[in-house]
């Protein structure tokens, strides 16, 4: 067992272990944490950051690393909105 539990293995699995520990701690603190409704709220809150991350990923994959996020945000938001509407989403308002 000690052979598998070395520093490199811990370093590789540390983010997942920390995530699982946080989920366990929040679940003990609030029993409603592991509900579908809560995960939907988390997903809705993470959407703007996800759009920025997707835009930055495209820039990095193209090989032109640039620190200006405005263009990446605009392209990602436009692509997301088009895909959302194409898949049957509705416009509110």
C-alpha positions as CSV (number, residue, x, y, z in Angstrom):
1,X,0.0,0.0,0.0
2,X,2.8,2.4,0.8
3,X,4.2,1.9,-2.7
4,X,1.1,3.4,-4.3
5,X,0.8,6.2,-1.8
6,X,3.8,8.3,-2.9
7,X,4.1,12.1,-3.3
8,X,3.4,12.1,-7.0
9,X,0.2,10.0,-6.6
10,X,-1.0,12.4,-3.9
11,X,-0.2,15.4,-6.0
12,X,-2.1,14.0,-9.0
13,X,-5.2,13.1,-6.9
14,X,-5.2,16.1,-4.5
15,X,-7.7,18.3,-6.4
16,X,-10.3,15.4,-6.6
17,X,-9.7,14.5,-2.9
18,X,-10.1,18.1,-1.8
19,X,-13.3,18.4,-3.9
20,X,-14.7,15.3,-2.3
21,X,-13.8,16.5,1.1
22,X,-15.6,19.9,0.4
23,X,-18.7,18.1,-0.9
24,X,-18.7,15.9,2.3
25,X,-18.3,18.9,4.6
26,X,-21.0,21.0,2.9
27,X,-23.3,17.9,2.9
28,X,-22.8,17.5,6.6
29,X,-23.4,21.3,7.2
30,X,-26.5,21.4,5.0
31,X,-28.5,18.3,4.1
32,X,-30.0,20.0,1.0
33,X,-26.5,20.4,-0.6
34,X,-26.7,17.2,-2.7
35,X,-30.0,18.1,-4.3
36,X,-30.6,18.5,-8.0
37,X,-31.9,22.0,-7.4
38,X,-28.7,23.0,-5.8
39,X,-26.6,21.6,-8.6
40,X,-28.7,23.5,-11.1
41,X,-28.1,26.7,-9.1
42,X,-24.4,26.0,-9.1
43,X,-24.4,25.4,-12.9
44,X,-26.3,28.6,-13.5
45,X,-23.8,30.6,-11.4
46,X,-20.8,29.0,-13.2
47,X,-22.1,29.8,-16.7
48,X,-20.4,33.2,-17.2
49,X,-17.1,31.9,-16.0
50,X,-17.4,28.9,-18.1
51,X,-18.0,31.0,-21.2
52,X,-14.8,33.0,-20.5
53,X,-12.9,29.8,-19.9
54,X,-14.1,28.3,-23.2
55,X,-13.2,31.5,-25.1
56,X,-9.7,31.5,-23.5
57,X,-9.3,27.8,-24.4
58,X,-10.0,28.5,-28.1
59,X,-7.4,31.3,-28.1
60,X,-4.8,29.0,-26.5
61,X,-5.6,26.1,-28.8
62,X,-5.2,28.3,-31.8
63,X,-1.7,29.2,-30.6
64,X,-2.2,32.9,-30.4
65,X,-2.0,33.5,-26.6
66,X,-3.5,36.9,-25.9
67,X,-4.5,38.5,-22.6
68,X,-7.4,40.4,-23.9
69,X,-10.5,38.7,-22.8
70,X,-13.1,41.0,-24.3
71,X,-13.1,39.4,-27.7
72,X,-13.0,35.9,-26.2
73,X,-16.0,36.7,-24.0
74,X,-17.9,38.2,-27.0
75,X,-17.3,35.3,-29.3
76,X,-18.1,32.7,-26.6
77,X,-21.3,34.5,-25.5
78,X,-22.5,34.8,-29.2
79,X,-21.7,31.1,-29.8
80,X,-23.4,30.1,-26.6
81,X,-26.5,32.2,-27.4
82,X,-26.7,30.8,-30.9
83,X,-26.3,27.2,-29.7
84,X,-28.8,27.8,-26.9
85,X,-31.5,29.0,-29.3
86,X,-30.7,26.3,-31.9
87,X,-31.2,23.6,-29.2
88,X,-34.7,24.9,-28.3
89,X,-33.9,27.5,-25.7
90,X,-36.3,30.5,-25.2
91,X,-35.6,34.2,-24.9
92,X,-36.9,35.7,-21.8
93,X,-38.2,39.2,-21.7
